[in-house]
C-alpha cells in the first residue's frame, strides 16, 4: 500500500515536469517567518517560523485563483502566565494553521499581489482570517521568489472584555520555491 501511494504521488509530481503544454496549476513551497504585531498574548508568541504550500490556477487572465495552506509555530516565549479578569488562563497562539483561498493579480511575470481569506485554527478554535501579500520572482520562469504578507485573524479572543484589541495580527516574509 505504501509503495502504491509513493508511486502515485511521484507520478503526479513528475507528470508536470515532462508535459508539453503549460501546467494549469503552479505549486509553491514557502518557508516563512512571521512577526506578531498585535495579540492579547504577544509576549508569549512574538515571532514564529513556518511552512506554506500555495497553488495558483494558470488561466489566460491576470487574475489567478489561489489556495494556500500555512502552518506557523511560535519559537520565542517570555514565559509569563497570563490570566483574564476571571482568573482563567489566556491561551497562547503557539501554532497557527491557515487555509486561505482567494485571487492573485499578476502585474507582470515577476510581480503579483494577492488577497486570500478563510479559516484560521488557533488552539483548536476556528476563526476567520485575511492575508494580503505582494510577491516578486527573481526570474520570469518564477522558480524562486520573495513574498511579504500581512495576516489578520479576527476575534481570536471574542470573550475578552478588557481590551478592544481582540484580533491576532502578524507580518511576515516567505521564500517561494516552485514545485511545478
N, C-alpha and C positions, 0 to 999 in steps of 0.2 A: 504494500500500500504506500509506504514511504517513498519507494523508488518511482512509482507512478506519479505521485504528487510532484516530486522534484523534476521528473521528465516533463510534465505538463507545464510547470512554471518556467522551465528553461526554454521550451518551445515558444511559449508566449512572449518571453523577453527577447529571444533571438530572432523571432519572426519579423519584428520591426526593423532589425538591422539589415536584413537581406532583401527587404521589399523594394520593388522597382518604383513605386509611387511614394508620394509624401505621406507620412503617417498621419492618420486622422487624430491621434492623441499624442501629446507630448507629456512626458512624466519627468519630474524633477525630485531629487532628494536634497534636503536642505538642513545641514547642521546650523544651529542658530543659538544666539544668546539674547536674553531679554533683561531689561532693567525695569523694575516695578516703579512707577511714578506716583501712584496713589493706591492705597488699600488700607483697610482697617488694621491689618497686621503687617504693615510694610516692613517693619524691622525684622520680622521673622522670615520674610522672603524678599530681600532687597534685589536679588538678581537670580536668574536661572539659566540653565542651558537645556537644549532640547534638540529634537529632530522632527523634520516635517516632510510630508510627501504631498506633492501638488501635481494635479493633472489638468491640462488645458486641451480643449477640443479645437482642433485646427479647422476652421471654416474659411470661407472666402471674404469675410468682413474683418474689420479692425477689432470688433468686439468678439471675444472668445470666452465661452463658458468655462468656468474653473471650479474645481473641487479640491479642498485641502484638508489634510489631517495632520495635526501637530501635537506633540507631547513635550511639555516643559517640566523640568524638575528643579525646585529651589535648592541651591547649593549652600548659600550662606544663611546664618541664623543668629540672631542676637541672644537667644536662649532666655527670653523673658516670657513668663507665663502671663497671658492677658485674659482678663475676665470682663464680662459685661456688668451692667448695674445690678443684675440678679445673682451674681457670683458664678455664672456659668462660664466655662472656658470658651474662648474665641478660637475657632479652628483656623490654623494657618492654611495658606494656599500652597502646600508643598508640591503638589502635582496638578498641572492644568492641562486638560485634554480638550482640544478644539476640533470640531468637524464643521468646516465652513464651506459654503458654496456661493457663487456669485459670478462676476464677469471681470475680464481683463480687457483694457483698451490699449492696443498697440499704436504708439506714436510712430515707431519705426521698427525694424527688425531687432534693434538693440535696446529699446526703451519702451516700457509699458507701465501703466498704473492699474491697480485692481481694487475692487471693493467686494469683500466677502462677508457673509454673516451666517449665523447658525448657532447650534447648541454648543455650550462650553460646560465641561464637567469639572467641578472642584469639590473634593471631599464627598463624593457620591451624590452631590446635588447638581441639578441641571439648570443652567442659566442661559440667557441669550447674549450673544456677543457679536461685535463687528470688528472687521480688520481691513482698513485701507492700507495700501502699500504702493511703493514705487520700486521698480527693478531696472537694472542696467546689465546687459550682457556684454562681455568683453569682445565678442566677435559676432558676425552675422549668422553663424550656424547655431548660436545660443547654447554652446556646450557648458560654459561656466558663466555665472553672473552673481551679482550682489543685490540684495533686496533689503530695503529699510521698511519697517512696518510699525503700526500702532494698533494695539488691541484694547478694546473696552468691553468688559463683561459687566452687564447691568445687574443691579440688585444682588450682589454677592451675599450680602447680609441684610435681607429685607426686614428683619425684626430689630435691627439695631437703631434704637431711638435716640442715642446720644450724639449723633453727628449726621450731617446731611450727606457726607461722602460715603455712600453705600456701595459704590462700584469698585471694580478692580481694573486698573489700567497699567499698561506696560508699553514700552517702545523696544524695538529690537533690530538686530541685523542678522541676515541669513545669507549663507553662501549656497547658491543654487548649482547643482550638478545634474546635467541632463542624463537621464537613463535611456530614453528612447523618444 
